[in-house]
Amino acid sequence: MQKRNLGNSNLEVSALGLGCMRMSFGDAPIGDKQEMISLLHSAVDRGITFFDTAEVYGPFTNELLVGEALEPFRGQVVIATKFGFNLNPDGSPGWQGLNSRPERIKQVAEESLKRLRVEAIDLFYQHRVDPDVPIEDVAGAVKELIQEGKVKHFGLSEASAETIRRAHAVQPVTAIQSEYSLWWRDPEAEVLPTCEELGIGFVPYSPLGKGFLTGKIDESTTFDSSDIRSRIPRFTPEARKANRILVDLLVQIGKQIGATPAQIALAWLLAQKPWIVPIPGSRKLERLEENIGAVAVELTPADLREIDKALSQIKIEGDRYPQNIKQMSGR
């Protein structure tokens, strides 16, 4: 497995990470605990060293799973987790709004350390920007945690270029995690240039378009009511049919070089910048191995030009989130 540095930091991770959320949280059915622990061990065996979780996934269940599974590899792997929500007091899934007040950040850090079974959080993201708390206060709180040895690196998720600059001035930001893929290229306008200028790594989540770019979803696919895709405008049957043209392009290019559509989509991201590290999620070993195979796929400059030219002529149909989540994401 190739390695990459997240920006100018000394945080070296595998070129491809693993998003762990859906192993214990999200659309039904969630993974069997022992099977997911085995999958996490298989990921480490195959060279993945970068794992992504969050307090709100569950809540708590995903951090507990990741902490138990990766405890034998402490010191060999990098675990990223997140703060930024008020959780439901009864412990039920979901949240009651954003909360990045310094006291809340420090509370989450203490609790996440226990669940993850680590002495320091490798990478601590603000999950979503809280409009009620100045980003300087957020960065200052994480800076104190870093000084105390409880956190190693600071990250932001779905933050604007201006917010990134303001945070970075208080506490250097190691990584930005935002959605980025062949069908959501919004970060290219301002966020990626800001990351390049400031020496910040970029971690795309949903790099396979919530599964659409794998080629295994079409207009006839049905989703369980618990699956967020059942509520996403971009996943209506009409949008899926219209957006299939993008998958057809990936299939065509993949046939030329012996790769799957998912591998082409991931290889395209990896080819954008050497400090980009996608974190596709997976609950199946065969999907994990397919994704890892993308690291060995080398797209030539001609391939990349062909993809960009084709993309410029494709209009992706449908918003990427329902309105309530879209508002929280600021997109």
Rosetta blueprint (number, residue, H / E / L):
1 M L
2 Q L
3 K E
4 R E
5 N E
6 L L
7 G E
8 N L
9 S L
10 N L
11 L L
12 E E
13 V E
14 S E
15 A L
16 L L
17 G L
18 L E
19 G E
20 C L
21 M H
22 R H
23 M H
24 S L
25 F L
26 G L
27 D L
28 A L
29 P L
30 I L
31 G L
32 D L
33 K H
34 Q H
35 E H
36 M H
37 I H
38 S H
39 L H
40 L H
41 H H
42 S H
43 A H
44 V H
45 D H
46 R L
47 G L
48 I L
49 T L
50 F E
51 F E
52 D E
53 T L
54 A L
55 E L
56 V L
57 Y L
58 G L
59 P L
60 F L
61 T H
62 N H
63 E H
64 L H
65 L H
66 V H
67 G H
68 E H
69 A H
70 L H
71 E H
72 P H
73 F H
74 R L
75 G L
76 Q L
77 V L
78 V E
79 I E
80 A E
81 T E
82 K E
83 F E
84 G L
85 F E
86 N E
87 L E
88 N L
89 P L
90 D L
91 G L
92 S L
93 P L
94 G L
95 W E
96 Q E
97 G E
98 L E
99 N L
100 S L
101 R L
102 P H
103 E H
104 R H
105 I H
106 K H
107 Q H
108 V H
109 A H
110 E H
111 E H
112 S H
113 L H
114 K H
115 R H
116 L H
117 R L
118 V L
119 E L
120 A L
121 I E
122 D E
123 L E
124 F E
125 Y E
126 Q E
127 H L
128 R L
129 V L
130 D L
131 P L
132 D L
133 V L
134 P L
135 I H
136 E H
137 D H
138 V H
139 A H
140 G H
141 A H
142 V H
143 K H
144 E H
145 L H
146 I H
147 Q H
148 E L
149 G L
150 K L
151 V E
152 K E
153 H E
154 F E
155 G E
156 L E
157 S E
158 E L
159 A L
160 S L
161 A H
162 E H
163 T H
164 I H
165 R H
166 R H
167 A H
168 H H
169 A H
170 V H
171 Q L
172 P L
173 V E
174 T E
175 A E
176 I E
177 Q E
178 S E
179 E E
180 Y L
181 S E
182 L L
183 W L
184 W E
185 R L
186 D H
187 P H
188 E H
189 A L
190 E L
191 V H
192 L H
193 P H
194 T H
195 C H
196 E H
197 E H
198 L H
199 G L
200 I E
201 G E
202 F E
203 V E
204 P E
205 Y E
206 S L
207 P L
208 L L
209 G H
210 K H
211 G H
212 F H
213 L H
214 T H
215 G L
216 K L
217 I L
218 D L
219 E L
220 S L
221 T L
222 T L
223 F L
224 D L
225 S L
226 S L
227 D L
228 I H
229 R H
230 S H
231 R H
232 I L
233 P H
234 R H
235 F H
236 T L
237 P H
238 E H
239 A H
240 R H
241 K H
242 A H
243 N H
244 R H
245 I H
246 L H
247 V H
248 D H
249 L H
250 L H
251 V H
252 Q H
253 I H
254 G H
255 K H
256 Q H
257 I H
258 G L
259 A L
260 T L
261 P H
262 A H
263 Q H
264 I H
265 A H
266 L H
267 A H
268 W H
269 L H
270 L H
271 A H
272 Q H
273 K L
274 P L
275 W L
276 I E
277 V L
278 P L
279 I L
280 P L
281 G E
282 S L
283 R L
284 K L
285 L H
286 E H
287 R H
288 L H
289 E H
290 E H
291 N H
292 I H
293 G H
294 A H
295 V H
296 A H
297 V L
298 E L
299 L L
300 T L
301 P H
302 A H
303 D H
304 L H
305 R H
306 E H
307 I H
308 D H
309 K H
310 A H
311 L H
312 S H
313 Q L
314 I L
315 K L
316 I L
317 E L
318 G L
319 D L
320 R L
321 Y L
322 P L
323 Q H
324 N H
325 I H
326 K H
327 Q H
328 M H
329 S H
330 G L
331 R L
